[in-house]
């Protein structure tokens, strides 16, 4: 588990701690649960890959440091298209 330090003004800190107490939790758990909820929304919004594409996922291995942009650029720079 990692530690995160947040900087809050005194008024907000006091209100946040009071809110957490009302909810029956502590501020760390409150923030962690809120972040989990927000991340879940983002993950749920990502479209799923079509099954045909998902079946191809991970089917090739490229060498370390491979730069597809460089190869793509070379295709357009080669006058013969080779």
C-alpha atoms as a printed R data frame, in Angstrom:
   type eleno elety resid chain resno       x       y       z
1  ATOM     1    CA   UNK     A     1   0.000   0.000   0.000
2  ATOM     2    CA   UNK     A     2   1.230   3.473  -0.835
3  ATOM     3    CA   UNK     A     3   0.927   6.720   1.076
4  ATOM     4    CA   UNK     A     4  -0.395   9.926  -0.462
5  ATOM     5    CA   UNK     A     5  -0.190  13.365   1.101
6  ATOM     6    CA   UNK     A     6  -2.967  15.822   0.271
7  ATOM     7    CA   UNK     A     7  -2.775  19.522   0.981
8  ATOM     8    CA   UNK     A     8  -6.094  20.976   2.131
9  ATOM     9    CA   UNK     A     9  -6.904  24.254   3.803
10 ATOM    10    CA   UNK     A    10  -7.892  23.944   7.455
11 ATOM    11    CA   UNK     A    11 -11.578  24.605   6.839
12 ATOM    12    CA   UNK     A    12 -11.900  21.956   4.152
13 ATOM    13    CA   UNK     A    13  -9.910  19.474   6.219
14 ATOM    14    CA   UNK     A    14 -12.201  19.961   9.188
15 ATOM    15    CA   UNK     A    15 -15.331  19.567   7.048
16 ATOM    16    CA   UNK     A    16 -13.916  16.509   5.283
17 ATOM    17    CA   UNK     A    17 -13.031  14.801   8.552
18 ATOM    18    CA   UNK     A    18 -16.491  15.584   9.927
19 ATOM    19    CA   UNK     A    19 -18.120  14.211   6.771
20 ATOM    20    CA   UNK     A    20 -16.055  11.020   7.021
21 ATOM    21    CA   UNK     A    21 -17.049  10.651  10.694
22 ATOM    22    CA   UNK     A    22 -20.749  11.018   9.752
23 ATOM    23    CA   UNK     A    23 -20.274   8.329   7.109
24 ATOM    24    CA   UNK     A    24 -18.648   6.054   9.705
25 ATOM    25    CA   UNK     A    25 -15.232   5.942   8.071
26 ATOM    26    CA   UNK     A    26 -11.957   7.831   8.047
27 ATOM    27    CA   UNK     A    27 -10.753  10.365   5.533
28 ATOM    28    CA   UNK     A    28  -8.285   7.998   3.862
29 ATOM    29    CA   UNK     A    29 -10.976   5.381   3.214
30 ATOM    30    CA   UNK     A    30 -13.375   8.059   2.033
31 ATOM    31    CA   UNK     A    31 -10.880   9.379  -0.547
32 ATOM    32    CA   UNK     A    32  -9.871   5.864  -1.636
33 ATOM    33    CA   UNK     A    33 -13.508   4.830  -2.158
34 ATOM    34    CA   UNK     A    34 -14.219   7.998  -4.122
35 ATOM    35    CA   UNK     A    35 -11.192   7.378  -6.365
36 ATOM    36    CA   UNK     A    36 -12.235   3.740  -6.912
37 ATOM    37    CA   UNK     A    37 -15.672   4.961  -7.954
38 ATOM    38    CA   UNK     A    38 -14.245   7.512 -10.411
39 ATOM    39    CA   UNK     A    39 -11.804   5.027 -11.946
40 ATOM    40    CA   UNK     A    40 -14.611   2.471 -12.325
41 ATOM    41    CA   UNK     A    41 -16.630   5.033 -14.294
42 ATOM    42    CA   UNK     A    42 -13.734   5.549 -16.689
43 ATOM    43    CA   UNK     A    43 -13.168   1.811 -17.077
44 ATOM    44    CA   UNK     A    44 -16.886   1.233 -17.724
45 ATOM    45    CA   UNK     A    45 -16.901   3.930 -20.413
46 ATOM    46    CA   UNK     A    46 -14.145   2.248 -22.428
47 ATOM    47    CA   UNK     A    47 -15.620   0.391 -25.372
48 ATOM    48    CA   UNK     A    48 -14.971  -3.342 -25.451
49 ATOM    49    CA   UNK     A    49 -12.924  -4.679 -28.340
50 ATOM    50    CA   UNK     A    50 -14.912  -6.544 -30.980
51 ATOM    51    CA   UNK     A    51 -14.405 -10.317 -30.543
52 ATOM    52    CA   UNK     A    52 -12.491 -10.563 -33.839
53 ATOM    53    CA   UNK     A    53  -9.978  -7.979 -32.653
54 ATOM    54    CA   UNK     A    54  -9.834  -9.284 -29.079
55 ATOM    55    CA   UNK     A    55  -8.855 -12.716 -30.483
56 ATOM    56    CA   UNK     A    56  -5.757 -11.104 -32.053
57 ATOM    57    CA   UNK     A    57  -4.656  -9.355 -28.856
58 ATOM    58    CA   UNK     A    58  -1.100 -10.419 -27.963
59 ATOM    59    CA   UNK     A    59  -0.593 -12.586 -31.058
60 ATOM    60    CA   UNK     A    60   2.719 -10.955 -32.067
61 ATOM    61    CA   UNK     A    61   5.884 -10.018 -30.240
62 ATOM    62    CA   UNK     A    62   7.892  -7.025 -31.353
63 ATOM    63    CA   UNK     A    63  11.545  -6.430 -30.518
64 ATOM    64    CA   UNK     A    64  12.360  -4.147 -27.606
65 ATOM    65    CA   UNK     A    65  12.580  -0.538 -28.728
66 ATOM    66    CA   UNK     A    66  10.537  -1.118 -31.893
67 ATOM    67    CA   UNK     A    67   9.134   2.188 -33.171
68 ATOM    68    CA   UNK     A    68   6.149   1.634 -35.440
69 ATOM    69    CA   UNK     A    69   6.017   5.362 -36.237
70 ATOM    70    CA   UNK     A    70   9.491   5.179 -37.734
71 ATOM    71    CA   UNK     A    71   8.524   2.197 -39.911
72 ATOM    72    CA   UNK     A    72   5.322   3.897 -40.966
73 ATOM    73    CA   UNK     A    73   7.247   7.039 -41.889
74 ATOM    74    CA   UNK     A    74   9.674   4.960 -43.967
75 ATOM    75    CA   UNK     A    75   6.772   3.523 -45.966
76 ATOM    76    CA   UNK     A    76   5.649   7.011 -46.947
77 ATOM    77    CA   UNK     A    77   9.180   8.208 -47.684
78 ATOM    78    CA   UNK     A    78  10.070   5.267 -49.947
79 ATOM    79    CA   UNK     A    79   9.156   6.378 -53.507
80 ATOM    80    CA   UNK     A    80   8.687   2.761 -54.641
81 ATOM    81    CA   UNK     A    81   6.398   1.962 -51.705
82 ATOM    82    CA   UNK     A    82   8.599  -0.907 -50.590
